[in-house]
Amino acid sequence: MARSTGPVCKQCRREGEKLFLKGERCYTSKCALERRAYPPGQHGHEQQYRRKRPSAYGLQLRGKQKVRRIYGVLEKQFRRYYKEALRRKGITGTNLLVVLESRLDNVVYRLGFATSRAQARQLVNHGHIDVNGRRCDIPSALLKPGDVVSIHPTSRQLTYFKSMGESLGASAVPTWLAFDPVDMTARIVDYPTREEIDLSVNEQLVVEYYSRR
């Protein structure tokens, strides 16, 4: 599976805001954006004093990159998701976010099994997650309403999952997921609506970016 292996904190600094790519670390003083809140690179510190107005293309590019980095998807795969969103009925931008939210690694993250999508991707890769009673080690697998996500029976005995038993259910689980914290099982009730996707992104910029290409 293709994935970005570079320092993720640089991505937050480039976008100028926290993307919460490193889980709990992003809430502490160790967050790179807290220490250096300017773009990375040799002239990054100088850029914060420039007041050059970004072009329309620049805004669209930054909007696309922000969404792509939040979900940890590379460009080629992200473009495929956009084409899938075009084929579906409804608003293309909203459809794109729905497709991204339907990824297995994102669902694992939303359920609170991981503190970041990168950690959720690792849990899936290592075979700790079942979909409809069968082990699934493909983080990009797209789920649909009715699918059931659970922790693999042998993985439930691991210290990692035993220790999170009390904390599960304490965090807000999206309403489009029916979650049983005791059994560590969740069912996809429906696809999420735009209001249920709590991300401060402008998906219309992504549509405009790909429409001009």
C-alpha positions in Angstrom: 0.0 0.0 0.0 1.4 3.4 -1.0 1.6 5.9 1.9 3.5 9.1 2.8 6.6 8.4 4.9 7.7 11.9 5.5 7.4 13.9 8.7 3.7 14.6 9.2 4.2 17.7 11.3 5.6 19.5 8.3 2.1 19.0 6.7 0.4 20.8 9.5 2.9 23.7 9.3 2.5 23.9 5.6 -1.3 24.2 6.0 -0.9 26.7 8.9 -3.2 24.7 11.2 -3.4 21.5 13.2 -4.5 18.5 11.2 -4.2 16.2 14.2 -2.1 13.7 12.3 -0.2 12.4 15.4 -3.0 11.8 17.8 -2.5 12.8 21.4 0.8 14.6 20.7 -1.1 17.3 18.8 -2.8 18.3 22.1 0.5 18.8 23.9 3.3 21.4 23.9 5.3 19.0 21.8 3.2 19.8 18.7 5.4 21.3 16.0 2.9 23.9 15.2 3.1 25.2 18.7 6.8 25.7 18.4 7.1 26.8 14.8 3.8 28.1 13.5 5.2 28.9 10.0 5.7 26.9 6.8 8.7 24.5 6.7 11.8 25.2 4.6 14.6 27.7 4.3 12.3 30.7 3.8 9.3 29.5 5.8 9.8 31.9 8.6 9.9 34.8 6.1 6.6 33.8 4.5 4.6 34.6 7.6 5.5 38.3 7.2 4.5 38.4 3.5 1.0 39.6 2.6 0.8 38.3 -0.9 -2.7 37.5 -1.8 -3.0 33.8 -2.9 -4.4 33.2 -6.4 -7.6 31.2 -7.0 -5.5 28.3 -8.1 -3.4 28.6 -4.9 -6.5 28.5 -2.7 -7.9 25.5 -4.6 -4.6 23.6 -4.3 -4.3 24.3 -0.5 -7.9 23.2 -0.1 -7.3 19.9 -1.9 -4.0 19.2 -0.1 -5.6 19.8 3.3 -8.3 17.2 2.7 -5.9 14.8 1.3 -3.5 15.1 4.2 -6.2 14.8 6.8 -7.2 11.4 5.5 -3.6 10.3 4.7 -4.3 9.6 1.0 -1.8 10.0 -1.8 -2.6 12.0 -4.9 -3.3 9.1 -7.3 -5.8 7.4 -4.9 -7.4 10.7 -4.0 -8.1 11.4 -7.7 -9.8 8.0 -7.9 -12.0 9.0 -5.0 -12.9 12.2 -6.7 -13.9 10.3 -9.9 -16.1 8.0 -7.7 -17.7 11.1 -6.1 -18.5 12.4 -9.6 -20.3 9.1 -10.5 -22.5 9.3 -7.4 -25.7 11.3 -7.2 -25.7 14.4 -5.2 -23.1 17.1 -4.5 -19.7 16.1 -5.7 -17.8 17.7 -2.8 -20.0 16.1 -0.2 -19.8 12.8 -2.0 -16.0 13.0 -1.8 -16.0 13.4 1.9 -18.5 10.6 2.3 -16.2 8.3 0.4 -13.3 9.2 2.5 -15.2 8.8 5.7 -16.3 5.3 4.5 -12.7 4.0 4.5 -12.0 1.3 7.1 -9.1 3.1 8.7 -11.2 6.2 9.2 -14.1 4.2 10.7 -11.6 2.6 13.1 -10.4 6.1 14.1 -13.9 7.4 14.5 -14.8 4.6 16.8 -11.9 5.5 19.1 -9.8 2.4 18.6 -6.9 4.7 17.6 -5.9 8.3 18.3 -5.0 9.1 14.7 -5.9 7.8 11.3 -2.2 6.7 10.9 -2.5 4.5 14.0 -5.9 3.2 12.8 -4.2 2.3 9.4 -1.6 0.3 11.3 -4.2 -1.6 13.4 -5.9 -2.7 10.1 -2.6 -3.6 8.5 -1.7 -5.9 11.4 -5.0 -7.8 11.1 -6.7 -6.6 14.3 -9.9 -5.6 12.6 -12.8 -7.7 11.3 -15.4 -6.6 8.8 -18.6 -8.7 8.8 -16.9 -11.4 10.9 -13.8 -11.8 8.6 -10.4 -10.3 9.1 -9.7 -7.3 6.8 -6.2 -5.9 6.5 -7.0 -3.3 3.8 -7.2 0.2 5.3 -8.7 1.7 2.1 -11.6 -0.8 2.0 -14.8 1.2 1.6 -17.6 0.2 3.9 -21.3 0.5 3.3 -24.5 0.7 5.4 -25.0 -2.7 7.2 -21.4 -3.6 7.5 -20.2 -4.6 10.9 -16.7 -3.7 12.2 -15.2 -5.4 15.3 -11.9 -6.3 16.9 -10.6 -9.7 15.9 -11.2 -12.3 18.7 -7.5 -13.0 19.3 -6.6 -9.3 19.3 -9.1 -8.6 22.2 -6.6 -10.3 24.5 -3.9 -7.8 23.8 -3.0 -5.3 26.5 -3.7 -2.4 24.0 -7.4 -3.3 23.6 -7.9 -4.4 27.2 -6.6 -1.1 28.5 -9.0 0.9 26.3 -12.1 -0.8 27.6 -13.0 1.9 30.1 -12.3 4.8 27.7 -14.3 3.4 24.8 -17.7 5.1 24.5 -16.4 8.2 26.4 -15.5 9.9 23.2 -18.2 11.1 20.9 -18.9 8.4 18.2 -20.7 9.8 15.0 -24.4 9.1 14.8 -24.0 7.2 11.6 -22.2 4.5 13.6 -24.0 2.2 16.0 -21.3 1.3 18.5 -21.3 -1.2 21.3 -18.3 -0.4 23.5 -18.7 -3.6 25.6 -18.6 -5.9 22.7 -16.2 -3.6 20.7 -18.5 -3.9 17.7 -20.0 -1.2 15.5 -22.4 -1.2 12.6 -22.6 1.3 9.7 -26.1 2.7 10.1 -25.9 5.0 7.1 -23.6 7.1 5.1 -22.7 10.3 7.0 -24.2 13.7 6.0 -22.1 16.8 5.6 -23.3 18.1 9.0 -22.0 14.9 10.6 -18.5 15.3 9.2 -16.8 17.6 11.7 -14.0 18.9 9.5 -13.2 22.5 8.9 -12.5 22.0 5.2 -14.0 23.5 2.0 -14.6 20.6 -0.2 -15.8 22.9 -3.0 -12.2 24.0 -3.5 -11.3 20.4 -4.3 -14.1 20.3 -6.9 -12.9 23.5 -8.5 -9.3 22.3 -8.5 -10.0 19.1 -10.4 -12.6 20.8 -12.7 -10.0 23.1 -14.2 -7.6 20.3 -15.0 
